[in-house]
Amino acid sequence: MATDADVERTADDGSEGAVAEDDSGRDTVADDADPAGDADRYTRKQSVLITGCSSGIGRATARAFLEDDWRVFATARNVDDVDDLEEEGCETLELDVTDPEQVARTVEAVVDDAGSIDCVVNNAGYAQMGPLEDISTSDLHRQFDVNVYGPHRLTRAALPHMRAQGEGRIVNVSSVAGRIAMPGSGAYSGSKFALEGMSDALRAEVDEFDIDVVLIEPGPVETEFTNRVDEELPEDERTADYESLYELYDDAQLIGGGSGGPFAAEPEDVADAILESATSPDPPARYPVGPLAQYGLYARFLPASIRDRLYGLVRKLV
């Protein structure tokens, strides 16, 4: 049985090791307040706060919004990683989405500087892949801390300002793995399934305030994401009995994307979908991106028994 000693504590954990409310770093705004002022709302540039801009989708998204004449606040855990975006015209901030106090300070800094926070793009994330037996409870907790609790922290900090403005947009970058889970993706899919469920609930909760919540669901994307995936599960932590599963994962990466695969989408494709979701007057709830994302969404309608048999067939062929 896992105990609280198995779980890596975070700054907003309670005394018993469970994740607690992090209201200590969260400011509230009166519903009738307008931080930008009525006149300024119609003359200022729209502002967007984007997480995970050091590479890949986040970097491409920052550039897409910049080209569309937004005030772009591009964030990364190490601000030096986004120096080039600052040179191009973005405003850069250091942000670790697992730090609740830093999340609160960042949102307040954007509102103070731009006069509003019109859009939040929750893009920061990573994939903890591998058989669930090989993933420790602390690693699973860390996966959720970044991919689920991170967007939740940022959304809670931004929503009072968006309500006061009378509008806003939350864009959560999920994955096709948030709609269908494959062997070896349990931790990552679990985090993205959670993000999808939270986003669906939030979309209905904030609709009356003219705040939209949109999910972006890429398939494989040609980024450095795969390198991070490989780093998260070193060779010496792999259970030998799952050798065929690891081999299947390696083959899927070569075919599907992230390592030059023919079915990989480009980061700019995802960035275009994010920008469209932020600017469309009536965005759909979900934007699948890339051919495998479309096919994956169809596959989820197959009975689980058929999906399991198909996986068993593929495993025998490896």
DAHU-V166811 format. One record per residue. N is the residue number from 1. RES is the residue in one small letter. OMEGA is omega as a letter, one per 20 degrees, with the letter a starting at -180 (999 if undefined). Layout:
N	RES	OMEGA
N	RES	OMEGA
//
This chain:
1	m	r
2	a	r
3	t	a
4	d	r
5	a	r
6	d	a
7	v	r
8	e	a
9	r	r
10	t	a
11	a	a
12	d	r
13	d	r
14	g	a
15	s	a
16	e	r
17	g	r
18	a	a
19	v	a
20	a	r
21	e	a
22	d	a
23	d	a
24	s	a
25	g	a
26	r	r
27	d	r
28	t	a
29	v	r
30	a	a
31	d	a
32	d	r
33	a	r
34	d	a
35	p	a
36	a	a
37	g	a
38	d	a
39	a	a
40	d	a
41	r	a
42	y	a
43	t	a
44	r	r
45	k	r
46	q	a
47	s	r
48	v	r
49	l	a
50	i	r
51	t	r
52	g	a
53	c	a
54	s	a
55	s	r
56	g	a
57	i	a
58	g	r
59	r	r
60	a	r
61	t	r
62	a	a
63	r	r
64	a	r
65	f	r
66	l	r
67	e	r
68	d	r
69	d	r
70	w	r
71	r	a
72	v	r
73	f	a
74	a	a
75	t	r
76	a	r
77	r	r
78	n	a
79	v	r
80	d	a
81	d	a
82	v	r
83	d	a
84	d	r
85	l	r
86	e	r
87	e	a
88	e	r
89	g	r
90	c	r
91	e	a
92	t	a
93	l	r
94	e	a
95	l	r
96	d	a
97	v	r
98	t	a
99	d	a
100	p	a
101	e	r
102	q	r
103	v	a
104	a	a
105	r	a
106	t	r
107	v	r
108	e	r
109	a	r
110	v	a
111	v	r
112	d	a
113	d	a
114	a	a
115	g	a
116	s	r
117	i	a
118	d	a
119	c	r
120	v	r
121	v	r
122	n	a
123	n	a
124	a	r
125	g	r
126	y	a
127	a	r
128	q	a
129	m	r
130	g	r
131	p	a
132	l	r
133	e	a
134	d	a
135	i	r
136	s	r
137	t	r
138	s	r
139	d	r
140	l	r
141	h	r
142	r	r
143	q	r
144	f	a
145	d	r
146	v	a
147	n	a
148	v	a
149	y	r
150	g	r
151	p	r
152	h	r
153	r	a
154	l	r
155	t	a
156	r	r
157	a	a
158	a	a
159	l	r
160	p	r
161	h	a
162	m	r
163	r	a
164	a	r
165	q	a
166	g	r
167	e	r
168	g	a
169	r	r
170	i	r
171	v	a
172	n	r
173	v	a
174	s	a
175	s	r
176	v	r
177	a	r
178	g	r
179	r	r
180	i	a
181	a	r
182	m	r
183	p	a
184	g	a
185	s	a
186	g	a
187	a	a
188	y	r
189	s	r
190	g	r
191	s	a
192	k	r
193	f	r
194	a	r
195	l	r
196	e	r
197	g	r
198	m	a
199	s	r
200	d	r
201	a	a
202	l	a
203	r	r
204	a	a
205	e	a
206	v	a
207	d	a
208	e	r
209	f	a
210	d	r
211	i	a
212	d	r
213	v	a
214	v	r
215	l	r
216	i	a
217	e	r
218	p	r
219	g	r
220	p	a
221	v	a
222	e	r
223	t	r
224	e	a
225	f	a
226	t	r
227	n	r
228	r	r
229	v	a
230	d	a
231	e	a
232	e	a
233	l	a
234	p	a
235	e	a
236	d	r
237	e	a
238	r	r
239	t	a
240	a	a
241	d	r
242	y	a
243	e	a
244	s	r
245	l	r
246	y	r
247	e	r
248	l	r
249	y	r
250	d	r
251	d	r
252	a	r
253	q	a
254	l	a
255	i	a
256	g	a
257	g	a
258	g	r
259	s	a
260	g	a
261	g	a
262	p	a
263	f	a
264	a	r
265	a	r
266	e	r
267	p	a
268	e	r
269	d	r
270	v	r
271	a	r
272	d	r
273	a	r
274	i	r
275	l	r
276	e	a
277	s	a
278	a	a
279	t	r
280	s	r
281	p	a
282	d	a
283	p	r
284	p	a
285	a	a
286	r	r
287	y	r
288	p	a
289	v	r
290	g	a
291	p	a
292	l	r
293	a	r
294	q	a
295	y	a
296	g	r
297	l	r
298	y	a
299	a	a
300	r	r
301	f	r
302	l	r
303	p	a
304	a	a
305	s	r
306	i	r
307	r	r
308	d	r
309	r	r
310	l	r
311	y	r
312	g	r
313	l	r
314	v	a
315	r	r
316	k	a
317	l	a
318	v	999
//
